[in-house]
């Protein structure tokens, strides 16, 4: 069996999930409280905090998801797994 290409792997990752799905996936991965508290800190970027609070959807390669990925110090694969899980909720 051959390995999937990066493009094939990317095609299996949901492009967009609802914020509720995303937060549930973070919760299941025990990361929701950390992200929520981080978004409330004064040093957190206001534009991302607004998205976190009011957006109805999260796009995988959006600045918000990348900001959260960096904050959590997780790999691209781990963030992709969160999006996969979110899409199933």
Phi, psi and omega in degrees: 000131183276156176286145176284146177286164178300322179296318178294320178296316179300325182292343180270355181264128180301137180286319184220141172229162176286158178298323178298315178299316182298314180294322177297318179295320175297319179299313179300325179272010177059040181237351186296314182298317180299314181294316181299315179295320178299317182295338180272349182289145179300329181279353176288143182297124183302321182296321177289324178297321177295315177300316181301320184280323192242346181293147177261344179224158175232129178263139187305314184260023180285159176303324180296312182293326177290323177298315179294319178301315179295316180301316182283350183054049178249160181281167175300319179299318179296319178292321177299320179296323176296318179293321177299313179299314180304319183293342180267353184267000000 
